[in-house]
Amino acid sequence: MNHENSKKLYELALQFIPGGVNSPVRAFKGVGGNPLFFKGGDGAYLIDSDNNRYVDYVGAWGPLILGHRHASVIAALQKQLEQGLGYGASTEAEIEIARKICELVPSLEQVRLVTSGTEATMSAIRLARGFTRRDLVVKFEGCYHGHVDGLLVKAGSGALTLGEPDSLGVPKAYTDLTHVLDFNDSDGVRRFFEQHGKDVACVIVEPVAGNMNCVPPVPGFLETLREVCTESGAVLIFDEVMTGFRVALGGAQEKFGVTPDLTTLGKVIGGALPVGAFGGRREIMDCIAPNGAVYQAGTLSGSPLAVAAGLAMLEEITRPGFYDELGNKATILMTGLKERARAAGIPFTTNQVGGMFGCFFSDEEEISQFSQVTACNIPRFQNYFHQMLDNGVYLAPSAYEAGFVSSAHGDTEINHTLDAAEKAFAAIAKL
Ligand SMILES: *Cc1c(COP(=O)(O)O)cnc(C)c1O
């Protein structure tokens, strides 16, 4: 496969853009080699600047649940383009999307739109602190909540890929207020809360961890978080920026039946336009300006284009059977991958929640801990990534990212992927 144009573009990009990329994981540091540059998307496919086509399992890191350029999203955007790009004031469509989000995710009584997932988590944490008048934040190792200063502690994918668990430039005083516990360790959470519960403003968690590959919650873990937060008066925040409208229509909270106080959203709700959101109990949301004293604002918040794309997206994903179909596709894909790995004698396992999945080069049957993820055979993944790429399949260029199927992925794409994997596993077995 020829990557000449991508290579030239990367060299040029390195001159004007730090590291040649506008977000670090794009740089292929996690897999080696030069990053690809893309010029188009078409349903389940990405097209790079050398005109190579790939079945896409990144989906713009989650938003493209309908695949690239879905007709109804494009039509909604075209309609809005004719009416204006932004007014810096309120629109009827914002009410419509807020009402829809609140209907679909019942723990949200009110919701505010922002422009990224990072902004959503940053605002939710400020709100939780303002509401409780406490300072401590609890997060979990390997969970990523955007590049919020105080949350860049053991923060999963991007930082993990670069081998930097924490970031320079974040004052120690900020992260002193962040306590990191082990994901899926209910006992550890209880022990921490027995001692410090009364000082905790909030617990923030990815209810299905998607930034340390894909790790679902073990039974009882989310329930424990709910319990200790209720007992101690801390705010439980589900960061559903990735899982929202992805693992189920009502997100992970619907799937696992645990209700948070606040929820952050992003990715899918914007259909790849810049949108995030946070919402929850009215009593808490009432603390935000202009009603309350917790300040939060945004020039581009509720961008008419993003809202139009989001509304069109929500219309599509609320069709009956949408999530069953999406989940079935991912199951067929995961089952097929495991069969082919076994046939080649490669230790390999997978996790899957709805249309979100993770693949692990590991001897272990079940992956539920961060330490199991980091113990996987990373060189093997890197080899697999490049073999898949050469066979026309684009995976996330990091062993610490979840993968996604879209409604545009059909039998043809899945079979193509399984054929590519068969070749890749066979090549790896010979190494
Ligand atoms: C992607 C992601 C974020 C950050 O969203 P951005 O739009 O990249 O700022 C936050 N939380 C989770 C769980 C994410 O997956």
The ligand as a MOL file (V3000), in Angstrom:
LIG
                    3D

  0  0  0     0  0            999 V3000
M  V30 BEGIN CTAB
M  V30 COUNTS 15 15 0 0 0
M  V30 BEGIN ATOM
M  V30 1 C -13.0210 11.8040 24.4490 0
M  V30 2 C -13.3570 11.8460 25.8740 0
M  V30 3 C -13.3260 13.0260 26.6130 0
M  V30 4 C -12.8130 14.3180 26.0500 0
M  V30 5 O -13.6000 14.7950 25.0190 0
M  V30 6 P -12.9530 15.8820 23.9980 0
M  V30 7 O -14.1020 16.2170 23.1040 0
M  V30 8 O -11.8350 15.1820 23.3280 0
M  V30 9 O -12.5060 17.0230 24.8050 0
M  V30 10 C -13.7500 12.9930 27.9230 0
M  V30 11 N -14.1770 11.8650 28.4810 0
M  V30 12 C -14.2100 10.6970 27.8110 0
M  V30 13 C -14.7090 9.4680 28.4890 0
M  V30 14 C -13.7860 10.6430 26.4960 0
M  V30 15 O -13.7800 9.4690 25.8590 0
M  V30 END ATOM
M  V30 BEGIN BOND
M  V30 1 1 1 2
M  V30 2 1 2 3
M  V30 3 2 2 14
M  V30 4 1 3 4
M  V30 5 2 3 10
M  V30 6 1 4 5
M  V30 7 1 5 6
M  V30 8 2 6 7
M  V30 9 1 6 8
M  V30 10 1 6 9
M  V30 11 1 10 11
M  V30 12 2 11 12
M  V30 13 1 12 13
M  V30 14 1 12 14
M  V30 15 1 14 15
M  V30 END BOND
M  V30 END CTAB
M  END
